[in-house]
Amino acid sequence: MNHVLNAEKAPNYPFRRAVVAATLAGVAVLGAIGLNKANNEPKLGDSSVTVERGDTLWGVAREHCQKMSTDEAVFYLRELNDIEDPGLMQPGDEIVLLNTCE
């Protein structure tokens, strides 16, 4: 029995190790980016705004949340304040601002 390896059929272990290492590094980087983004998402802050006649959520976001786009601020204000329909806001309602809006 001849135990000589054929060079064409020999596994390329260094290449495989490099591919596995690169894949794991990529997954680690993407995971870190995802965790960082999740930790940087706005949360409710300590300040609030009392809705007055004629106020809109868009206007509140534009006036008080200037560190992000108005669209993004409206999205987070709706989500974190459980506002299903901003058109139903009434004078006297309280909107808690985002920690990034204060």
N, C-alpha and C positions, 0 to 999 in steps of 0.2 A: 504494500500500500504506500502510495506516494503522498506525503503531506505538504507538498510545496504549494503555496498560494499562488493563484493566477493573479497577476498585477491588475488586470482589467476588472476582476470581480472582487478585489479587496475592498472592504468598506472604507469610506473616507471619514474616519472618526474625527479628525481635527475640523473638517468642514461642518460636520453635524454638530459638534460642540459649539462652534462659532454661531451657527444658526440658532441653536437652543439658547445660547447666552444672549444673542441680540434680541430674540423674541422675549425672553424674560425681562431684559432691560426695558424694552418698549412697553411691556405690560406694566412694569413698575412706574415708569414715567407717566403713562396715561392714568394710572390709578392715583398718583400723587396730584396730578392736575385736577382730576375729578373731585378728590377730597378737598383740595384747596378751594375749588369753586363752590362746593357745598358749604364750606365754612364761611365763605364770604358773601353768601346770599343775605339780603336784608332780613331783618327781624323787626318785630314791633319794638318801638322805643318807649321813652317815658313821657313824651309830649303828645298832645292831642289837639285837634281843631274842632270847634263846634260849628256845625253846618248852619249857615244863615240863608235866608231867602235868596234864591238865584245862584247859589253855589253849585258847582259841578265837581265831580271827582277829578276830572281833567284839570280844572282850575286849581284845585287844592294841590294836586301833584305838581303842576307847573310852578306854583308859588312857593311851595315848601320843600320840594325835592329836587333841587337844582344840580345835585351831584350825579344824576343819572338822567336818561332820556325820560320824557313825560310818559311815553308808552310803557316803558319798563316800570316806572313808579306807579302808574295806574294799575298795571297787572299785579304788583306786589301789594298795593293798598287793598285791592279787591280781595285777593287771596287771603291775606293775613287778618283782615277785618271781617271776613265772611260776608262780603257785599255781593249778593247774587245779581242785583239789578241796580246799578248806580242811579238810574232814573227814578227810583223810589226813595231816594234820600229825602229826609224831611228836615226843616229847620229845627235845631235843637239836638239832632243826632251828633254823636261824637265819633270822629275818625282818629284812631290812634296812628300817629306818624311812624315812619320807619326809623330805625336807628341811624340810617344813612341820611335822613332828611333833617335831623336836628341840628 
